[in-house]
């Protein structure tokens, strides 16, 4: 696969080397999903086989859209909604800093998976399959 993508030239000077960056907006990127920070009490291992299949299906569908397209989609479909940190009833991991916005996607029916976005990566923290993580209304 080497050589398939053209790499941007690195800018250099006598005293510095600028990092290589891509100018593409993250809104035009498709989401990548991470389970790295998934919390034990709301883990995928607690999900039924049907819920696991629904999760994989939802990830596949979402990965075909850009973040801009997801933002313009209904929150109970392929879209997402913001969740206030103060409404979360579980301990919030230290990776969720003050500037982080929590988002919820529906992964099986109306059951949400809640996490946060870092550029194009959506880090899933909780699978709220029993609707106990935050008030649903």
Secondary structure, DSSP 8 states (H G I E B T S, - for coil): -TTSS------B-SS-B--------GGGSB-EEE-TT--GGG-GGGS-HHHHHHHHHHHHHHTTSBHHHHHTS-TTTT-EEEE-GGG--S---TTS-TT--EEEEEEETTEEEEEEEETTEEEEEEEETTS-SS---
